[in-house]
Amino acid sequence: MSDSKKNSLVFNCVVNSGMGMYSELEFPKHPLWPADMHAGSLNANILPNGFPRALDKMGEGWGVQKLDNKKFSALFNIAQSDIGNNMLTPRADNPERGTAQIWGCTVTTADKSTEFNAWAVRRIGSAYSDVIEIMSDKHLRNTYGLENGTEITVKLHEGQNNAQQEQQSKNWLQKFKNILG
């Protein structure tokens, strides 16, 4: 899918204090995000009327749990076992439980005075249905002056399908090998 035809999901949210343990998770390096990610995440609680209608067509689950059905492609995934301190573990009924799906996202304050790009992270099987975890290489609250109660819009950008992801990874690996000689 070309960049101009990528789909997106827009959520109306409010910044809230962290509920999970993202500051204790250890995410591995990946070529599609910064080498040094800030520990922790910005919690965006989705307002009751802040869910996009397109989410209704994505299968079972409540709210953002529907993203676990993979009808909205992530930019990339990180296996459960590759995330340090990840207590969300696979089960017989959900072998992908704990795997992180990563989407590029754009965050805009309600007054449109601030806009930035970051990464939305959802671990498959998480009980949270109304929270988007937003990660960056920056401390987002300090960098952008975000406080609890700040209304924001979070726009998730659909990633590529698996074949495109695999080709992109191969291209990146080849470029890396060329740089190293």
Backbone torsions as a table, in degrees:
resi	resn	phi	psi	omega
1	MET	NA	129.3	-179.2
2	SER	-72.9	158.5	-178.5
3	ASP	-56.8	-36.5	-176.3
4	SER	-70.8	-16.6	-178.0
5	LYS	-110.4	10.7	179.1
6	LYS	-65.4	142.5	176.1
7	ASN	-86.2	162.5	175.5
8	SER	-145.4	159.3	173.7
9	LEU	-121.9	129.9	-177.3
10	VAL	-111.9	126.6	-179.7
11	PHE	-118.0	136.3	173.4
12	ASN	-96.6	123.9	-169.3
13	CYS	-135.8	175.7	172.4
14	VAL	-136.1	137.7	178.2
15	VAL	-68.8	137.0	-178.8
16	ASN	-142.2	163.1	177.5
17	SER	-63.4	150.8	-179.3
18	GLY	-62.7	141.1	177.8
19	MET	-113.7	-28.5	-177.1
20	GLY	-93.2	-165.3	-176.7
21	MET	-117.5	36.1	-176.4
22	TYR	-59.6	-28.5	179.7
23	SER	-68.1	-17.9	179.4
24	GLU	-96.9	-10.4	178.4
25	LEU	-77.3	144.1	178.9
26	GLU	-114.8	102.8	-179.4
27	PHE	-87.8	138.0	-179.9
28	PRO	-75.4	165.2	175.3
29	LYS	-68.1	149.7	177.7
30	HIS	-150.3	141.9	-176.9
31	PRO	-65.4	-14.3	-177.1
32	LEU	-98.3	5.0	172.6
33	TRP	-143.4	167.1	-174.1
34	PRO	-57.3	150.6	-178.1
35	ALA	-62.7	-36.4	-178.7
36	ASP	-118.8	99.6	178.2
37	MET	-83.1	144.3	176.1
38	HIS	-67.0	136.3	177.1
39	ALA	-65.7	134.9	178.6
40	GLY	93.8	-177.9	-176.9
41	SER	-145.6	164.1	171.8
42	LEU	-93.1	125.6	-179.8
43	ASN	-89.9	121.1	176.1
44	ALA	-110.1	105.3	177.8
45	ASN	-81.9	125.0	-178.0
46	ILE	-76.3	129.2	178.7
47	LEU	-66.1	152.0	-177.4
48	PRO	-52.2	-36.4	178.5
49	ASN	-102.0	19.0	-173.9
50	GLY	-99.0	9.3	-179.9
51	PHE	-89.3	138.7	176.6
52	PRO	-71.0	144.5	-179.6
53	ARG	-62.3	-30.9	-178.8
54	ALA	-59.6	-25.0	179.8
55	LEU	-62.7	-30.3	-179.3
56	ASP	-60.0	-25.9	-175.1
57	LYS	-94.5	10.4	-173.1
58	MET	-102.1	18.4	173.5
59	GLY	99.9	-158.7	-173.6
60	GLU	-76.3	161.1	178.5
61	GLY	112.0	173.0	179.1
62	TRP	-112.2	136.5	175.4
63	GLY	52.7	-131.0	-176.3
64	VAL	-71.9	-7.0	172.5
65	GLN	-60.9	-24.3	178.2
66	LYS	-63.3	-22.9	177.5
67	LEU	-65.8	-21.8	178.3
68	ASP	-63.6	-19.6	-179.8
69	ASN	-77.0	-6.6	175.8
70	LYS	60.4	33.4	174.5
71	LYS	-85.3	-12.0	177.5
72	PHE	-123.0	101.5	-170.5
73	SER	-60.0	133.6	173.8
74	ALA	-77.9	159.7	174.8
75	LEU	-66.7	-43.3	173.4
76	PHE	-160.1	167.2	179.2
77	ASN	-120.8	154.1	172.9
78	ILE	-124.8	123.2	-177.6
79	ALA	-59.8	147.3	-179.9
80	GLN	-52.8	-43.7	-175.8
81	SER	-70.8	-14.7	179.4
82	ASP	-90.0	-4.1	-179.5
83	ILE	-103.4	111.9	179.4
84	GLY	-64.3	142.9	179.6
85	ASN	64.0	22.1	-179.1
86	ASN	-82.7	104.5	-178.6
87	MET	-87.1	-4.4	176.7
88	LEU	-86.2	97.0	-169.5
89	THR	-106.1	155.0	178.4
90	PRO	-59.3	151.8	175.2
91	ARG	-133.1	164.6	-179.9
92	ALA	-56.8	-39.5	-179.3
93	ASP	-83.6	-6.5	179.4
94	ASN	-152.6	77.8	-176.0
95	PRO	-64.9	-16.7	178.4
96	GLU	-95.7	2.8	-178.5
97	ARG	-54.3	131.0	-179.7
98	GLY	94.5	-15.8	175.6
99	THR	-67.0	133.5	-179.1
100	ALA	-91.7	130.6	169.8
101	GLN	-99.4	134.1	-177.0
102	ILE	-121.1	126.8	175.0
103	TRP	-119.2	145.3	166.3
104	GLY	-69.4	146.3	178.2
105	CYS	-144.6	157.6	174.0
106	THR	-118.2	129.7	-179.3
107	VAL	-113.1	130.2	-179.8
108	THR	-131.2	133.1	175.8
109	THR	-71.3	155.4	-176.7
110	ALA	-57.3	-34.7	-179.7
111	ASP	-85.4	3.0	177.6
112	LYS	63.1	16.8	-179.9
113	SER	-78.9	-19.2	-177.9
114	THR	-135.1	134.4	175.1
115	GLU	-144.8	136.8	178.0
116	PHE	-152.5	161.1	176.5
117	ASN	-101.3	146.4	179.8
118	ALA	-156.1	-160.4	-179.7
119	TRP	-129.3	130.0	174.6
120	ALA	-93.5	134.1	-176.7
121	VAL	-123.0	130.4	175.1
122	ARG	-134.0	122.0	175.4
123	ARG	-88.2	126.3	-178.5
124	ILE	-58.0	132.5	179.0
125	GLY	90.3	-0.4	177.6
126	SER	-63.2	141.6	179.3
127	ALA	-72.0	-20.6	-177.8
128	TYR	-67.5	129.4	-179.4
129	SER	-116.2	-9.7	-175.6
130	ASP	-131.7	26.2	-179.6
131	VAL	-130.5	134.8	170.9
132	ILE	-111.2	124.7	176.7
133	GLU	-89.6	124.8	-177.2
134	ILE	-114.8	126.8	-177.7
135	MET	-119.0	157.0	-179.5
136	SER	-159.2	174.3	172.4
137	ASP	-85.9	-1.7	-179.9
138	LYS	-114.9	157.0	169.9
139	HIS	-79.2	102.7	-169.5
140	LEU	-64.0	-38.1	179.0
141	ARG	-60.9	-48.8	-178.3
142	ASN	-69.8	-44.6	-176.1
143	THR	-63.0	-40.5	-173.7
144	TYR	-112.2	9.4	177.0
145	GLY	63.2	37.3	-178.6
146	LEU	-88.6	132.9	-179.7
147	GLU	-124.7	162.4	173.8
148	ASN	-54.5	136.1	-179.6
149	GLY	94.6	-11.8	177.8
150	THR	-67.1	123.7	177.7
151	GLU	-81.4	133.3	-179.5
152	ILE	-137.1	157.7	170.3
153	THR	-109.3	131.5	178.0
154	VAL	-115.2	118.4	-179.6
155	LYS	-108.1	109.2	176.7
156	LEU	-83.5	132.9	179.5
157	HIS	-101.1	127.7	-179.7
158	GLU	-65.7	138.5	178.0
159	GLY	-83.3	-166.4	-180.0
160	GLN	-94.2	160.9	177.0
161	ASN	-73.0	171.4	-173.2
162	ASN	-58.1	-39.1	179.8
163	ALA	-64.4	-42.1	178.2
164	GLN	-67.0	-39.1	178.3
165	GLN	-62.2	-43.9	-179.0
166	GLU	-62.7	-43.8	179.4
167	GLN	-65.2	-40.9	178.9
168	GLN	-62.5	-41.4	178.4
169	SER	-63.7	-41.5	178.4
170	LYS	-63.7	-42.4	178.9
171	ASN	-62.5	-43.5	179.1
172	TRP	-62.4	-44.5	-179.1
173	LEU	-61.5	-41.5	178.9
174	GLN	-64.6	-43.7	177.5
175	LYS	-60.7	-41.1	179.2
176	PHE	-63.1	-43.5	178.5
177	LYS	-63.2	-39.4	178.6
178	ASN	-63.6	-39.5	179.8
179	ILE	-64.4	-42.4	-178.4
180	LEU	-73.6	-18.8	178.1
181	GLY	91.8	NA	NA
